[in-house]
Amino acid sequence: MARYTGSVCRLCRREGTKLFLKGERCYSAKCAITKRPTPPGQHGQARARKMSEYGMQLREKQKIRRTYGMLETQFRRTFEKANRQKGVTGDNMLALLERRLDNVVYRLGLASSRAQARQFVRHGHISVDGKKVNIPSYTVDVGQTIAVRENSRDVEHFKALREGSTHVLPKWLSFDAENLTGSVLALPQREDVEMTFEEHLVVEYYSK
């Protein structure tokens, strides 16, 4: 399966904002945006030019896509699915992105970044309703239970989580740290998205 293998810090610098792709490092002084807040490449420090309407739409699309760690084809497919649903397309798109299993594992605090969450899912550490699911793009639904599998709970990372975590949960999820189990209480709403996005620009980008 194709995936991005370059420096994720370059992605943050390119979008000019923190995408929180490296977990705890993003909150430290080592964050690339803090050290070098200019776009990567030899022209990164050139005088900024006024961005066109298309440019703003493209950058916002890239920002959201990279935040959730998706390639273009998969992201476009998610948008098209959201566009077929009733309601506001942008809100539908973000709700679908939030319901991805790798994102839910991250939002539960079981991983420090979406990339780490994706790795946990792929390596078979996560179950949904008692069954192993190793597909990061799996869409969770209300009432489902996401848990660390029994034979994975002795992994050092998960053992530390059972001793206590200060992770702040979104209101549509619940989490039992002792049993490393989370539940989907409701569908995520627009206000539940932790990042600041202008999703209407993505809708405009794909509507051309």
C-alpha positions as CSV (number, residue, x, y, z in Angstrom):
1,M,0.0,0.0,0.0
2,A,1.3,3.4,-1.0
3,R,2.2,5.9,1.8
4,Y,4.1,9.0,2.5
5,T,7.7,8.2,3.7
6,G,9.2,11.7,3.8
7,S,9.7,14.0,6.7
8,V,6.4,14.9,8.3
9,C,7.9,18.1,9.7
10,R,8.2,19.3,6.2
11,L,4.5,18.9,5.8
12,C,3.8,21.2,8.7
13,R,6.2,23.8,7.4
14,R,4.6,23.6,4.0
15,E,1.2,24.3,5.4
16,G,2.5,26.9,7.8
17,T,0.9,25.4,10.9
18,K,1.2,22.6,13.3
19,L,-0.5,19.4,12.1
20,F,0.5,17.5,15.2
21,L,2.0,14.6,13.2
22,K,4.8,13.7,15.6
23,G,3.0,13.5,18.9
24,E,4.8,15.0,21.9
25,R,7.5,16.5,19.8
26,C,4.9,18.9,18.4
27,Y,4.4,20.4,21.8
28,S,8.2,20.9,22.5
29,A,10.8,23.4,21.5
30,K,12.0,20.9,18.9
31,C,8.9,21.4,16.7
32,A,9.9,22.4,13.2
33,I,7.3,25.2,13.0
34,T,8.9,26.8,16.1
35,K,12.5,26.5,14.8
36,R,11.9,27.2,11.1
37,P,8.5,28.7,10.4
38,T,9.1,29.0,6.6
39,P,8.1,26.6,3.9
40,P,10.8,23.9,3.0
41,G,13.1,24.2,0.1
42,Q,15.5,26.9,-1.2
43,H,12.7,29.3,-2.0
44,G,11.0,28.9,1.4
45,Q,12.3,32.3,2.7
46,A,11.3,34.2,-0.4
47,R,8.9,37.1,0.0
48,A,5.4,35.8,0.3
49,R,3.1,36.5,-2.6
50,K,-0.6,36.9,-2.4
51,M,-2.2,33.5,-2.8
52,S,-4.9,33.0,-5.4
53,E,-8.4,31.6,-4.6
54,Y,-7.4,28.2,-6.1
55,G,-4.2,28.3,-4.0
56,M,-6.1,28.8,-0.8
57,Q,-8.4,25.9,-1.7
58,L,-5.5,23.6,-2.5
59,R,-3.6,24.4,0.7
60,E,-6.7,23.8,2.9
61,K,-7.3,20.5,1.1
62,Q,-3.7,19.5,1.6
63,K,-3.8,20.6,5.3
64,I,-6.8,18.4,6.1
65,R,-5.5,15.5,4.1
66,R,-2.1,15.5,5.7
67,T,-3.6,15.9,9.2
68,Y,-5.4,12.7,8.8
69,G,-2.6,11.0,7.0
70,M,-4.3,10.1,3.8
71,L,-3.2,9.9,0.2
72,E,-5.2,11.9,-2.5
73,T,-7.3,9.0,-3.9
74,Q,-8.5,7.9,-0.5
75,F,-9.2,11.5,0.6
76,R,-11.1,12.2,-2.7
77,R,-13.2,9.1,-2.1
78,T,-14.1,10.3,1.4
79,F,-15.2,13.6,0.0
80,E,-17.4,12.0,-2.6
81,K,-19.0,9.8,0.1
82,A,-19.7,12.9,2.2
83,N,-21.1,14.7,-0.8
84,R,-23.7,11.9,-1.3
85,Q,-24.9,12.1,2.2
86,K,-27.7,14.5,3.4
87,G,-26.6,17.7,5.1
88,V,-23.6,20.0,4.8
89,T,-20.9,18.3,2.7
90,G,-18.0,19.8,4.6
91,D,-19.4,18.7,8.0
92,N,-20.1,15.2,6.7
93,M,-16.5,15.0,5.4
94,L,-15.0,15.9,8.7
95,A,-17.3,13.5,10.6
96,L,-16.2,10.7,8.3
97,L,-12.6,11.5,8.9
98,E,-13.1,11.6,12.6
99,R,-14.7,8.2,12.5
100,R,-11.7,6.5,10.9
101,L,-10.4,3.8,13.3
102,D,-6.9,5.2,13.3
103,N,-8.2,8.7,14.3
104,V,-10.5,7.2,17.0
105,V,-7.5,5.3,18.5
106,Y,-5.6,8.6,18.6
107,R,-8.5,10.6,20.0
108,L,-9.0,8.0,22.8
109,G,-5.4,8.7,23.8
110,L,-4.1,5.2,22.9
111,A,-1.5,6.7,20.6
112,S,0.4,10.0,20.7
113,S,-0.2,10.7,17.0
114,R,-2.4,9.5,14.2
115,A,0.7,7.9,12.5
116,Q,1.3,5.8,15.7
117,A,-2.4,5.0,15.9
118,R,-2.3,3.8,12.3
119,Q,0.7,1.6,13.1
120,F,-1.1,0.1,16.1
121,V,-4.1,-0.8,14.0
122,R,-2.0,-2.3,11.2
123,H,0.0,-4.4,13.6
124,G,-3.2,-6.0,15.0
125,H,-3.2,-4.4,18.5
126,I,-6.7,-3.0,18.2
127,S,-10.1,-4.7,18.2
128,V,-13.6,-3.4,17.4
129,D,-16.5,-5.2,19.3
130,G,-14.1,-7.9,20.2
131,K,-12.8,-8.6,16.7
132,K,-9.3,-7.7,15.4
133,V,-9.4,-4.9,12.9
134,N,-6.2,-4.0,11.1
135,I,-7.7,-1.5,8.6
136,P,-6.9,2.1,9.6
137,S,-9.7,3.5,7.4
138,Y,-12.4,1.3,9.0
139,T,-15.4,3.5,9.9
140,V,-16.6,3.2,13.5
141,D,-20.3,3.6,14.4
142,V,-22.2,4.6,17.5
143,G,-22.3,1.9,20.1
144,Q,-19.1,0.2,19.0
145,T,-16.3,-0.7,21.4
146,I,-12.7,-0.1,20.5
147,A,-10.1,-1.8,22.7
148,V,-6.5,-2.9,23.0
149,R,-6.4,-6.6,22.4
150,E,-5.7,-8.8,25.4
151,N,-2.4,-10.1,24.1
152,S,-1.2,-6.6,23.4
153,R,-1.8,-5.1,26.8
154,D,1.6,-6.0,28.1
155,V,3.3,-3.8,25.5
156,E,5.1,-1.0,27.5
157,H,3.2,1.8,25.8
158,F,-0.1,0.4,26.8
159,K,1.0,-0.5,30.3
160,A,1.9,3.1,30.9
161,L,-1.5,4.3,29.8
162,R,-3.2,2.0,32.4
163,E,-1.3,3.9,35.1
164,G,-2.9,7.1,34.2
165,S,-3.3,9.6,31.4
166,T,-4.1,13.3,31.1
167,H,-5.5,13.0,27.6
168,V,-8.6,15.1,27.0
169,L,-11.4,13.1,25.4
170,P,-13.9,14.5,22.9
171,K,-17.5,14.3,24.1
172,W,-18.5,11.7,21.5
173,L,-16.1,9.1,23.0
174,S,-15.7,7.5,26.4
175,F,-12.6,5.7,27.7
176,D,-11.8,3.2,30.5
177,A,-8.1,3.4,31.1
178,E,-8.0,0.4,33.4
179,N,-9.3,-1.9,30.7
180,L,-7.9,0.1,27.7
181,T,-11.4,0.2,26.2
182,G,-13.2,3.0,24.5
183,S,-16.8,3.4,23.3
184,V,-18.5,5.6,20.6
185,L,-21.2,7.5,22.4
186,A,-22.4,9.6,19.4
187,L,-21.5,10.7,16.0
188,P,-18.9,13.5,16.0
189,Q,-20.2,17.0,15.3
190,R,-18.4,19.9,13.6
191,E,-17.5,21.4,16.9
192,D,-15.8,18.2,18.0
193,V,-13.0,18.5,15.5
194,E,-9.9,19.6,17.4
195,M,-8.1,21.3,14.5
196,T,-9.1,24.6,12.8
197,F,-10.2,23.9,9.3
198,E,-12.0,25.8,6.6
199,E,-13.6,22.8,5.0
200,H,-15.8,24.9,2.7
201,L,-12.6,25.6,0.7
202,V,-12.2,21.8,0.1
203,V,-15.8,21.6,-1.1
204,E,-15.1,24.5,-3.5
205,Y,-11.8,22.8,-4.7
206,Y,-13.5,19.6,-5.6
207,S,-16.6,21.3,-7.0
208,K,-14.7,22.9,-9.9
